[in-house]
Amino acid sequence: MEHMRTLFLTALSVLLLLVVWVGEVRSTEASRCSMTAFACTNGDCIPKSWKCDGSKDCSDGSDEDQDICPERICKQTEFRCGDGKCIPHRWQCDAEPDCDDHSDEDPQHCDHLECKADEFTCHNRGNKSNCIPLNWVCDGSPDCDDRSDEFSCNATCTSEQFTCVSGKCISKRWQCDGDNDCGEGDMSDEMDCPNKTCSLSEIQCDDGMCIKREWRCDGEDDCINGTDEHNCPNNTCRADEYICAGGFQCIRRDWLCDGDMDCPQGDDENEDHCPHPCPKSAFMCGDQSCIPVELRCNGFPECTDESDEKDCDPVCNEESEFNCGDHCIPMELVCNGNDDCGNRADEPDDGSCGKDECLENNGGCAQICIDTPAHHFCKCKKGYMLVNGTQCEDIDECKEPGICSQLCVNLKGTFKCECVGGYSRDPHNLRHCKAMEGHASLLFAHFTDIRKISLDHQEITAIVNETLGSTALDFVFKTGMIFWTDVRDKCIYKAPIDEGNKKVVVVDHDVTTVDGLAVDWLYNHIYWTNTDKDTIEVADFNGDMRKTLIQDRLDEPRAIAVYPSEGWMFWTDWGQEAMIERGGMDGKQRQPIVTQDIRWPNALTLDLVLRKVYWSDSKFHSIYTCNFDGSGRRVVLHSAEYLPHPFSITVFEDTMYWTDWRREAILRANKFSGKNVEVIAHSHATPMTVHVYHSYRQPNGTNRCTPLNGLCTHLCLPAPQTSPSASKITCACPDGLMLMSDGLTCESEDEVRSTMVPESEASDVSGTRTDGEDGNVAVAAILAAIGVLCVASAMAYMIYRYFRKRSVQSMNFDNPVYKKTTTEDGFHLAGQRGSGQPPYQHRQYGISSPEDGLCEPMVNTLKF
């Protein structure tokens, strides 16, 4: 019995020692991992967040051991994969496997799904996605794998249109007008045309086109080749400007010899002025053009001859090439006994030649070990990056611009793209989001008219004909109203988009040069920049309630864009200190967001989905983007070929569109990478502002000023949302009126001043008093105070008796609804005192009752 007890104790001791030893081994293995990592049983280290997540990341699967991982229960909004992993239900049957076992894309379930009522069913049931939005049918882009969504979509031009040889539809008015409107390579609209003669009030260009006589030598090219500006009288430039050859155009002197031809004939960069073509901060290409020095050796050729990518440090392919330090050699030349590098780097003498380091502990690599003749290196699986030469960490692909159109979900070793409301993933490119509603088109000012270009089929139509100089442009999608400025007749107009001939003058005085215009589609205001006055102004849709918001520290304001949901506006200034600024739409909270490396910011637009600002710089021939606060700036496209002189830019989905004066065209490219540049329309005249016309460019929001105009007597403007507690609106007064201390009411400035006693008069009166008079005044003041106190006491006692008597009586209301009057509300109209008020003083937004107030703002808003 004693012997058995001894054996039992011995066995127990051995078992305890074994447990302790195993624990020490595991603790030793664990010590190799950091505090934020999980130690696999085999010694590998993985992030702690990967433990018990339903996916085996340790090669031995110990991170998903059932002894340490509780049973995973998926939520009601999740789908349970065959291996227990949980994914969102919306990822099931989306043509992209998210479960490791692909159970979320099981054909037995997904192939039998029925399309919704607002979806089109592709004919071929083998499509990646059998259902697409109805709006994608016959849009010119096949979305079904079998192209069945583009069957039976024969489009013909109307009787008011001309059919080009290419099939494009254009207005019959453009036939035989001297412009090739059918597009590049198709001159069918200008063939078999009668000889054209110009009237006495016109002159003829070299190509036969007629322009108004007064347009000659006005500083703007109206003929296609600019001959109307040749042989003009010399212009007078400022002291800090250089006059270009030809005698008219002026440029800044600091633009001389900067490697960029700003004069039409390039004389600002010729050898007479420029012994050294490029500044120190630039690299000179083989064709003498200059690019920023930081763009050299970045892996992408910016010079047309690709000279910026020559003589760069070598980048060797680790698997097939050996890096000698200053050049690469084929891997098969390593350890062959010959000094092929020239420095014997390929012939090491430490015994590493022919040794397979991967056989021992996987070469110290966390995932993949690659052996080479002279050494080894570690690699990671797709979706992971190498850290410290041996470890692998998950790559956050969502940090890469454009990896997804809109929303990106980073997953272990991969990522998932999703779309915001109103968009759906393209079945042929699951990273790309397409609008589910409407058909996008381009509105652009053509200087002599305003046109619309359909983006899903070949059609160009005229919206407004025979404008003198249409420049800036914007629209209100919900009402179909367009607004534009005309720099020749110095007015701001509006017209229905389908009845452009019914144009109405909105502002016709003191407009001068307006290059930038933006519409507030929520609060029903227009904002514009005035280059001559150096101001930013606002008015309502009728041109009334006009106010100068910003007039100081502006040099050359140009483009402007607004985001009324958050109360911000953004604008460019290409003055001596060029910059991009933002400020509240009420003129407050002004702040510069881009001040460095900016020279001539002409164009600006907002990407409201990604909350990005896009702008182009005509001096640097580049398109940039940044966040709303100016952070995250990067170059999207740099090209002197495609961006010689951009003027306007707009974005939609994954594409950016811009107009360029020198190319006289509208172009487009990918808004993330700048790739796939193509010309979509030649304008044959100076192309001005361009906008994508689609409802998603003007998302719905809340007008905080309705229904009582924010209690403001005049202007109610959105305030910038700097924090959740920030004020939503601000009351403001038109020019000529002054905001009172209540922050709501506006009064005439002259009338307010007339009610105030000048300080000098008061001091003169007080200065004539004698010492005796001062004493009498003091006695009188004391007696008056005592009298007032007695009267006040008597009144208080009477009021007390009155309310005491009423308190014992019952109250009965025939109608419990309380109707507030303007007198009770304090809404007396301050502008009805005399005739010396501004013309809009009597058109305040005062109201007599809540019922009336619900209608009146709508009348003011929708009356055009």
Buried (B, 14 or more C-beta within 10 A) or exposed (E): EEEEEEEEEEEEEEEEEEEEEEEEEEEEBBEEBEEEBBBBBEBBBBBBEBBBBBBBBBBEEBBBBEEEBEEBEBEEEBBBBEBBBBBBBEBBBBBBBBBBEEBBBBEEEBEEEEBEEEBBBBBEEEBBBBBBBBBBBBBBEBBBBBEBBBEEEEEEBEEEBBBBEEBBBBBBBBBBBBBBBBBEEBEBBBEEEEEEEBEEEBBBBEEEBBBBEEBBBBEBBBBBEBBBBBEBEEBEBEEEBBBBEBBBBBBBBEBBBBBBBBBBEEBBBBEEEBEEBBEEEBBBBEEEBBBBBEBBBEEEBBBBEEBBBEEEEEEBEEEEBBBBEEEBBEBEBBBEEEEBBEEEBBBBEEEBBEBEBBEEEBBBBBBBBBBBBBBBBBBBEEBBEBEEEBBBBBBEBBEEBBBBBBBBBBBBBBBBBBBEEBBBBBBBEBBBBBBBEEBBBBBBBBBBBBBBBBBBBBBBBBBBBEBBBBBBBBBBBEBEBBBBBBBBEBBBBBBBBEEBEEBEEBBEEBBEBBBBBBBBBBBBBBBBBBBEBBBBBBBBBBBBBBBBBBEEEBEBBBBBBBBBBBBBBBBBBBBEEBBBBBBBBBBBBBEBBBEEBBBBBBBBBBBBBBEBBBBBBBBBBBBBBBEBEBEEBEBBBBBBEBBBBBBBBBBBBBBBBBBBBBBBBBBBBBBBEBEEBEBBBBBBBBBBBBBBBBBBBBBEBEBBBBBBBBBBBBBBBBBBBBEEEEBEBBBBBBEBBBBBEEEBBBBBBEBBEEEEEEEEEEEEEEEEEEEEEEEEEEEEEEEEEEEEEEEEEEEEEEEEEEEEEEEEEEEEEEEEEEEEEBEEBEBEBBBEEEEEBBEBBEBBBBBBEEEEBEEBBEEBBEEB
